[in-house]
Amino acid sequence: MRRIEIVEHCLKRSLLSRRRWLLSPVLVLLMNTATSWAADKIVKIDVFPPTPYDGYIIYESLAVFWLFIIGLIVIIRMKLREIERIQELGVENEDKDAPMLR
């Protein structure tokens, strides 16, 4: 009896998925026609700056940004190597014979 229920469930799912495949192009078409009137009212935004001076400032800012990112990666890598070096020396292990500093 359980097997029959599983087969019925699979058949219902496949029928629903077929309906979805048939309805999805219709929904896309309706959404496209419903929003087409808004295309006339869209304000065009310049992707690239209108003057060369503004373009220079943007590209310079991008260059400085990426230099800082690369610098941060180098600093993090150096710190990780330092931590590994200290762990290899065994400095974090407590020594019983070490004098107490106060």
C-alpha positions as CSV (number, residue, x, y, z in Angstrom):
1,M,0.0,0.0,0.0
2,R,2.9,2.3,0.8
3,R,4.4,1.8,-2.6
4,I,1.2,2.8,-4.3
5,E,1.1,6.0,-2.3
6,I,4.7,6.8,-3.3
7,V,3.9,6.2,-7.0
8,E,0.8,8.4,-6.8
9,H,2.8,11.2,-5.1
10,C,5.4,11.0,-7.8
11,L,2.8,11.2,-10.5
12,K,1.1,14.2,-8.9
13,R,4.5,15.9,-8.6
14,S,5.3,15.3,-12.3
15,L,1.9,16.6,-13.4
16,L,2.5,19.7,-11.3
17,S,5.9,20.2,-12.7
18,R,4.5,19.9,-16.3
19,R,1.9,22.6,-15.4
20,R,4.7,24.8,-14.1
21,W,6.6,24.4,-17.3
22,L,3.6,25.3,-19.3
23,L,2.7,28.3,-17.2
24,S,6.2,29.8,-16.8
25,P,6.4,31.3,-20.3
26,V,2.9,32.8,-19.9
27,L,3.9,34.3,-16.6
28,V,7.1,35.8,-18.1
29,L,5.2,37.2,-21.0
30,L,2.6,38.8,-18.6
31,M,5.3,40.3,-16.4
32,N,7.1,41.7,-19.4
33,T,4.0,43.4,-20.8
34,A,3.0,44.6,-17.3
35,T,6.3,46.4,-16.8
36,S,7.0,47.6,-20.3
37,W,5.3,51.0,-19.7
38,A,7.9,51.7,-17.0
39,A,10.7,51.5,-19.6
40,D,9.8,54.9,-20.9
41,K,10.2,56.6,-17.5
42,I,13.6,55.1,-16.6
43,V,16.4,57.7,-16.1
44,K,19.5,56.8,-17.9
45,I,22.6,56.7,-15.6
46,D,26.0,57.0,-17.1
47,V,28.1,53.9,-16.5
48,F,31.3,55.6,-17.4
49,P,32.1,59.2,-16.2
50,P,31.4,61.9,-18.7
51,T,34.8,63.7,-18.3
52,P,38.3,62.3,-18.4
53,Y,39.2,63.9,-15.1
54,D,36.4,62.0,-13.3
55,G,37.5,58.8,-15.0
56,Y,41.1,59.4,-13.8
57,I,39.9,59.8,-10.2
58,I,37.8,56.7,-10.3
59,Y,40.6,54.5,-11.8
60,E,43.1,56.0,-9.3
61,S,40.8,55.2,-6.4
62,L,40.4,51.6,-7.7
63,A,44.2,51.2,-8.0
64,V,44.7,52.5,-4.4
65,F,41.9,50.2,-3.2
66,W,43.5,47.1,-4.7
67,L,46.9,48.1,-3.4
68,F,45.5,48.2,0.1
69,I,43.8,44.9,-0.3
70,I,47.0,43.2,-1.6
71,G,48.9,44.9,1.3
72,L,46.4,43.5,3.8
73,I,46.8,40.0,2.3
74,V,50.6,40.3,2.6
75,I,50.4,41.5,6.2
76,I,48.1,38.6,7.2
77,R,50.4,36.1,5.5
78,M,53.4,37.5,7.4
79,K,51.5,37.3,10.7
80,L,50.5,33.7,10.0
81,R,54.1,32.7,9.2
82,E,55.2,34.4,12.5
83,I,52.6,32.4,14.4
84,E,53.7,29.2,12.8
85,R,57.3,30.0,13.6
86,I,56.5,30.6,17.3
87,Q,54.5,27.4,17.5
88,E,57.4,25.4,16.1
89,L,59.7,26.9,18.7
90,G,57.3,25.7,21.5
91,V,57.2,29.1,23.1
92,E,53.5,28.8,24.1
93,N,54.3,25.7,26.2
94,E,54.7,26.6,29.9
95,D,58.1,25.8,31.4
96,K,58.1,24.8,35.1
97,D,61.7,26.0,35.7
98,A,61.2,29.5,34.2
99,P,61.5,32.4,36.7
100,M,58.4,34.4,37.5
101,L,58.5,38.0,36.3
102,R,56.6,40.5,38.4
